[in-house]
Amino acid sequence: MNTGGPAFPVNGYSPDFNGMTLRDYFAAKAMQSLITVQFQTKQAQSAETAYEWADAMLEARNGNS
C-alpha cells in the first residue's frame, strides 16, 4: 500500500519512528470536511471514506489520476 511516506519527517529523531504517514495526514484533512457534511453518517463509514479520499489524493500526487 502506498502511504506516501512520512508526512513530517524529522531526520535524526528515531529510525523507528517517522510520525504519521502522508496517507494518514490526507485522511485527517478529508475527515474534517466529511464530519461536517455527513454528520449523520456512521463514524466507521466516514473513516473509510476519508481513507478513500486519501488514497485518491496519493494517486493524483503520483500522476496516476
Secondary structure, DSSP 8 states (H G I E B T S, - for coil): ----SBSS--TTS-TT---SBHHHHHHHHHHHHHHHH-TTS-HHHHHHHHHHHHHHHHHHHTT--
